[in-house]
Amino acid sequence: MKDPMELTQIGVVHSPYKTPAECPRQPSKSVQVAEIEVFEEYAEGLKDIDGFSHIIILCWLHKSQGHSLLVVTPWDAKPHGVFTTRSPRRPNPIGLSVVELIERKG
């Protein structure tokens, strides 16, 4: 039996992208700036983050709908296992990005 898992939201990403179609396939190629709001009760966890040039962001891809275990990528017409791709259409729509930390406010 699969055990359910629970996540606790610790913040919100404020992004210029409003739909999944607007999001870049490779975040490292984007020049857009987003703001990450960390809820006050978790702010202490940001202590010393100023010393880093880049941070790792895990996020829930809340606009992803459904999932496919095989997906076709923009790079070729062959189906690939979803876990070998960056497709947001996965059983647990968790995204991962390494981003440049421009500044910390607050």
Secondary structure, 3 states (H helix, E strand, C coil): CCCCCCCCCCEEEECCCCCHHHCCCCHHHCCCCCEEEECHHHHHHHCCHHHCCEEEEEEECCCCCCCCCEEECCCCCCEEEHHHCCCCCCCCCEEEEEEECCCCCC
